[in-house]
């Protein structure tokens, strides 16, 4: 499995986890609420950071800059989500 495949698998898994937690983002902002609870926030919640990081690394590959990828952090993501 190459880096792109690993990162795509991580991103897909996290997207699924976030979607399941937020009911496909239907529950992202509860009706009548102006402030969202952190634990319900799919973008900034417990998986949001890792989702953005995996996609940032995919972008680094897209622009031909694999050196921008923190290998230790990528390994952590792979161990946790694959």
C-alpha positions as CSV (number, residue, x, y, z in Angstrom):
1,X,0.0,0.0,0.0
2,X,1.5,3.3,-1.0
3,X,1.2,6.6,0.9
4,X,-1.8,7.8,-1.2
5,X,-3.7,4.6,-0.6
6,X,-3.0,4.7,3.2
7,X,-4.0,8.4,3.4
8,X,-7.1,7.8,1.3
9,X,-8.1,4.9,3.6
10,X,-7.6,7.0,6.7
11,X,-9.6,9.9,5.3
12,X,-12.4,7.6,4.2
13,X,-12.6,6.0,7.7
14,X,-12.6,9.3,9.4
15,X,-15.2,10.7,7.1
16,X,-17.4,7.7,7.9
17,X,-16.8,8.1,11.7
18,X,-17.6,11.8,11.6
19,X,-20.7,11.2,9.4
20,X,-22.0,8.5,11.8
21,X,-21.5,10.7,14.8
22,X,-23.2,13.7,13.3
23,X,-26.0,11.8,11.5
24,X,-24.6,12.7,8.1
25,X,-24.0,16.2,9.3
26,X,-27.8,16.7,9.9
27,X,-27.1,17.1,13.6
28,X,-24.0,19.3,13.0
29,X,-25.8,22.4,14.3
30,X,-28.9,21.6,16.4
31,X,-32.0,23.6,15.5
32,X,-32.4,26.8,17.5
33,X,-28.8,26.7,18.7
34,X,-26.3,29.4,18.0
35,X,-23.4,27.5,19.7
36,X,-22.6,23.9,19.1
37,X,-21.3,21.6,21.8
38,X,-17.7,20.5,21.0
39,X,-18.4,16.8,21.3
40,X,-21.0,17.1,18.5
41,X,-18.8,19.1,16.2
42,X,-17.7,16.8,13.4
43,X,-15.2,19.3,12.0
44,X,-13.4,20.2,15.3
45,X,-14.3,17.2,17.4
46,X,-12.2,14.3,18.3
47,X,-11.7,13.1,14.7
48,X,-11.8,16.5,12.9
49,X,-8.1,17.3,13.4
50,X,-7.0,13.9,12.1
51,X,-9.3,14.1,9.1
52,X,-7.9,17.5,8.2
53,X,-4.3,16.3,8.7
54,X,-4.8,13.2,6.4
55,X,-6.3,15.4,3.7
56,X,-3.4,18.0,4.2
57,X,-1.0,15.1,3.5
58,X,-2.9,14.0,0.5
59,X,-2.6,17.6,-0.8
60,X,1.1,17.5,-0.3
61,X,1.3,14.4,-2.5
62,X,-0.9,16.1,-5.1
63,X,1.5,19.0,-5.4
64,X,4.5,16.7,-5.5
65,X,5.8,17.6,-2.0
66,X,5.9,14.3,-0.1
67,X,8.6,15.9,2.2
68,X,5.9,17.9,3.8
69,X,4.4,14.8,5.4
70,X,5.4,14.1,9.0
71,X,6.1,10.4,8.9
72,X,5.6,9.9,12.6
73,X,2.2,11.5,12.5
74,X,1.2,9.6,9.4
75,X,2.3,6.3,11.1
76,X,0.1,7.3,14.1
77,X,-2.9,7.9,11.9
78,X,-2.3,4.6,10.1
79,X,-2.1,2.7,13.3
80,X,-5.2,4.3,14.8
81,X,-7.5,4.2,11.7
82,X,-6.4,1.3,9.5
